[in-house]
Amino acid sequence: MTKFIQCAVLMVGTLLVFTANAEELNPEKPFAERHVLLQVSDHDPAKFSLTLDVANNLIRHYGGTDNIDVQIITFAGGVNMLTNPDANPNSERIKSLMDSDVTFVVCLNSIDTIKRKTGTRPVLLDGTKGVQTGVAYMLEKIHEGYIQIHP
């Protein structure tokens, strides 16, 4: 009987650890099986489109955004993916993903660099979350347990 109790305690403890870790990643997505961070750091329109395709494919594969937490982090040349709302060919796709609870994050240091070089601060798409240092944000999310993918 003692081995049974020890085994049961171990199983419950393990379950509590995994449940606590899942809740820590994103409390707004308590049922998410996976937490994914898609990195966009190149100014390449084909990569912008590919990243949006990957996000859509993951959502479909996991049966909806309740089951997967997708965040897209942009920095360096990748910030252009989330700028210029009037002429951005992906703005409707991005808006649709935002409506499906995909988080889009932009590095404000990269935006500041563009402003210094061009004299104009780029206009961000509505709903974009700004963080001061995109790479630091990415590292924090990876440390929390997010899986990084660079399409």
N, C-alpha and C positions, 0 to 999 in steps of 0.2 A: 504494500500500500504506500510506503514511503516513496518509492521510485515513481509511482503514479503521481503523487502530489508534487514531487520535485519537477517532473515533466510538465505537469499542468501549469505550475507557477512559471516555468521557463517559457512556455508557449504564450501565456498571457502577457508576460513581461515583454517578449519580443513583439507581440502584436501592438502593445502600447507604444513601444519605441517607434515602430514603423508608422503608426497612426499619428503620433506627435510630429514626426518629421514631415509627413505629407501636409499636415495642417500648417506647419511653419512656412512652407514654401509659398503658399498663396491662400489665405483664409477665404477669399472670395470663390475659390474653386476646390471645395473640400472633397469632391469626388473624382478629381483629375487623376488619371493613372500615370500620366507623364507631364513633366514641366520642361518645355523646350524654349531655348533662346536662339533665335535665328539671327546671325550676325551679317550685316551689310556694311562693308567698309570701302568698297570700290565704286567709283562713278561709272557704272556700266548698266545701261538700261536693260540689257538682257538678264543680268543678275537680279535687278529689281523685280522683273517679271517672274523669274525662276523662284525667287524667295516667296512671292505671293502664291505661286503654284504649290510650293512645298507646304505652306501654311494651309491652303485649301485641302490638299491631299491628306495631311495629318488629321484635320478636323473630320473629313469624311471617313478615314480609316478608323478613328476612335469613336465614331458615332455622334459627333457634336462637341461643342466647346465645353460642355459640362464635364467631359471625360478627358480633355487635354487642355493644358494651359500653354498658350503660345504667346511669346513676346518676341517682337522684332526690334533689335537694337541697331541704330545707325550711327556711324561716326566716320570721320575723315570724308572721303568722297561719297560715301553712302548716304550722307544727310540729304543729298539732292533728291533722293527717293521721296522725301517727306516735305518738299518745298514746292513753291509756285503752284498754288491751287488752281489757278485759271488755265494753266497750260500743261498740267501734269497728266500724262496719258494714263496713269494708274490710279488717279484720284478716286474714281468710282469703285474700283476693286478694293482699295485701301479702306474707303468709307464702309463698304459692305463687311469687310473683315472686322473693322472697329465695332460695327453694329452686332457682330457675333462674338464680342468680348475678346478679340485679339488686341493686345497692347502694343502700340507703336511708340518707341522711345528714340529721342534724338539727342545727340551730344551737343550741348550748348557751347562748349569750347570750340568745336568745329564750326558752328554757326558764327561765333565771334571771329574766328580766323577768316571766314569768307567776308565778313563785314570789313575787317581791317584791310584785306586785299582789294576788294572791289568798291568799298565806300558805301555799300548798300547791304542792309541786313535782309537775308532771305525771309520771305513770308512762309510760315509753316502751315501745313494742313491742319484744319480744326480737329481737335481730339488727340493731337500728338502730345506725348508726355516729354517734357524737357528735363534732362539731368545735366549737371554741370560737366561731369567727366564720364563719357560713355564707356570707356574701357574699364574704369573703376566700377561702374554699375554692373557691367558684364561679369567682372570678377566676383563681385558680391553675390550675384545670382548663381554663378557656378559653385561658389562656396556653399550656398544654401542648398544646392542639389539639382539645379537646373542643368539640362544637357545642352551643350553648345553645339550648334550646327552652322557651318559656313558654306551655304550653297554656292 
